[in-house]
Amino acid sequence: MLNQDNFWPTVFYYKDLPNSEKFNQELEEKILAWSQADVGLNKTNRNGWHSTTDMHTRPEFKKLVDILYQMQFEIYQKENLASEPFLGNMWANLNYPGGSNAMHIHPNSLWSGAYYVAAESTSGNIYFEDPRAVSLMSMPKRTIEQPVNERRIIDSLPQAGRLIMFPSWVNHGVRENLSGKNRISVSFNFIQK
């Protein structure tokens, strides 16, 4: 009998917020107003706006902060982590049509993530690179399509109302926004306190 173990898995978590349309509309209005009043930062964004990273301290975004903490507590419980989650920073991303984000990691953090405020199926997938660099030495030919969990690059479709969290050391980026509409997301980092 053939047995199997799965070593070194990289776990990604996500949840879809129910009835998020009104919440997202309010977030979108606040983020767009903020983008018009502040030039923002130039980080990994290409043809877009990146807010300052103090979004979690602004009272108008407290409801989203509470949602992030709730999910992070669930993850800490599932992962048997001994410390308490601490939200280190949070910022808004506005990718205009044609905008994208270069591949990057989030140093000095434990868990990173994104909440999608406004996204279309063609507004730019977030994509992740296999963190096991040595696995790239040999990519065998297969008789069928390669299973998703063995691909070198994994794409994830953005969906308004979806919250995703992943280990901060995973290389990730955002593909070009081809939708003709703004792609709006909120990114964040939970750090070791």
C-alpha positions in Angstrom: 0.0 0.0 0.0 1.3 3.5 -0.9 1.3 5.9 2.0 1.7 9.7 1.9 2.8 12.5 4.2 2.6 16.2 3.3 5.5 18.1 4.7 6.1 21.8 4.8 2.6 22.9 3.8 2.0 26.7 3.4 -1.5 27.4 4.7 -3.6 30.3 3.4 -6.8 31.3 5.0 -9.8 33.2 3.6 -13.4 34.0 4.4 -16.2 35.8 2.5 -18.0 38.4 4.6 -21.7 38.0 4.3 -23.8 40.9 3.1 -20.7 43.1 2.6 -22.1 45.4 -0.2 -23.0 48.3 2.1 -19.9 48.0 4.2 -17.7 47.9 1.0 -19.5 50.9 -0.4 -18.8 52.9 2.7 -15.1 51.8 2.7 -14.8 52.7 -1.0 -16.1 56.2 -0.4 -13.8 56.8 2.6 -10.7 55.4 0.7 -11.5 57.5 -2.4 -11.8 60.6 -0.3 -8.6 59.8 1.4 -6.8 59.3 -1.9 -7.9 62.7 -3.1 -6.6 64.4 0.1 -3.2 62.6 0.4 -0.6 61.8 -2.2 0.1 58.5 -0.5 3.3 56.3 -0.8 5.2 54.7 -3.6 5.8 51.1 -2.6 5.1 48.1 -4.9 2.2 49.9 -6.6 2.4 50.6 -10.3 -0.2 53.1 -11.7 -2.1 53.2 -8.4 -2.3 54.9 -5.0 -1.0 53.4 -1.7 -2.1 55.1 1.4 0.0 55.7 4.5 0.3 52.6 6.7 -1.6 54.1 9.7 -5.1 53.1 8.4 -5.6 50.9 11.5 -5.4 54.0 13.8 -8.1 55.9 12.0 -11.5 55.6 13.7 -13.5 55.5 10.4 -11.8 52.1 9.7 -12.3 50.5 13.2 -15.0 48.1 12.0 -12.6 46.6 9.5 -9.9 46.4 12.1 -12.2 44.4 14.4 -13.0 42.0 11.5 -9.3 41.5 10.9 -8.6 40.8 14.6 -11.5 38.3 14.7 -10.1 36.3 11.9 -6.5 36.5 13.2 -7.7 35.2 16.6 -9.3 32.2 14.7 -6.0 31.6 12.9 -4.0 31.8 16.1 -6.3 29.3 17.7 -6.1 26.9 14.7 -2.3 27.3 14.5 -1.7 26.9 18.3 0.1 30.2 18.5 1.0 31.2 22.1 1.1 35.0 21.6 -1.7 37.5 21.0 -2.2 39.0 17.5 -1.1 42.6 17.1 -2.0 44.6 14.0 1.3 46.4 13.1 0.1 48.4 10.1 -2.7 48.6 7.5 -3.1 50.6 4.3 -5.4 51.0 1.3 -4.5 50.1 -2.3 -6.1 51.7 -5.2 -5.1 50.1 -8.5 -6.3 52.2 -11.4 -7.0 50.5 -14.8 -3.6 49.2 -15.9 -2.3 49.2 -12.4 -0.5 46.3 -10.6 1.8 45.5 -7.7 5.3 44.1 -8.1 6.2 40.9 -6.3 7.2 41.4 -2.7 7.2 40.1 0.9 6.3 41.8 4.2 9.4 41.6 6.4 9.2 41.6 10.2 5.6 40.4 10.1 3.9 37.1 10.9 0.6 37.2 8.9 -0.3 39.5 6.0 -3.4 39.8 4.0 -5.9 41.7 1.9 -9.5 42.6 2.1 -11.2 43.3 -1.2 -13.4 46.4 -1.2 -14.0 46.6 -5.0 -12.8 44.0 -7.5 -13.9 42.5 -10.8 -12.8 39.2 -12.2 -10.4 41.0 -14.5 -9.1 43.6 -12.1 -5.9 41.7 -11.2 -5.4 38.4 -9.4 -3.1 38.3 -6.4 -0.5 35.7 -7.2 1.9 33.8 -4.9 5.2 32.1 -5.6 6.2 28.7 -4.2 8.5 29.6 -1.3 10.5 26.4 -1.7 13.2 27.7 -4.0 15.0 24.3 -4.4 11.8 22.8 -5.7 12.3 24.8 -8.9 15.4 22.7 -9.8 13.3 20.2 -11.5 9.8 20.6 -12.9 8.8 17.1 -14.2 6.5 16.6 -17.2 3.1 15.2 -16.2 0.5 13.1 -17.9 -2.3 15.4 -16.5 -2.4 19.1 -15.6 -0.2 19.9 -12.6 -2.2 19.9 -9.3 -2.8 23.4 -7.9 -0.8 22.8 -4.7 2.3 21.9 -6.8 2.3 24.8 -9.2 5.2 27.3 -9.0 2.8 30.3 -9.2 -0.7 30.3 -7.7 -3.3 32.9 -8.8 -6.2 33.9 -6.6 -9.1 35.8 -8.0 -10.1 38.9 -6.1 -13.7 39.1 -4.9 -15.3 42.0 -3.2 -16.0 41.0 0.4 -13.3 38.4 0.6 -10.6 38.5 3.3 -7.4 36.5 2.9 -4.5 35.9 5.2 -1.2 34.2 4.5 2.3 34.0 6.0 4.1 37.2 5.5 7.2 35.6 4.0 5.4 34.3 0.9 6.3 36.3 -2.2 3.2 37.8 -3.8 2.1 40.5 -6.2 -0.9 41.7 -8.1 -1.4 41.3 -11.8 -2.5 44.1 -14.1 -6.0 45.6 -13.7 -7.7 45.0 -17.0 -11.2 45.7 -15.8 -11.5 49.4 -16.7 -12.6 50.1 -13.1 -10.6 50.8 -9.9 -9.5 47.8 -7.9 -9.6 48.7 -4.2 -8.2 46.6 -1.4 -6.9 47.0 2.1 -3.6 45.3 3.1 -2.2 44.7 6.5 0.4 43.0 8.7 0.1 41.3 12.0 3.4 41.3 13.8 5.0 39.6 16.8 4.3 41.8 19.8 
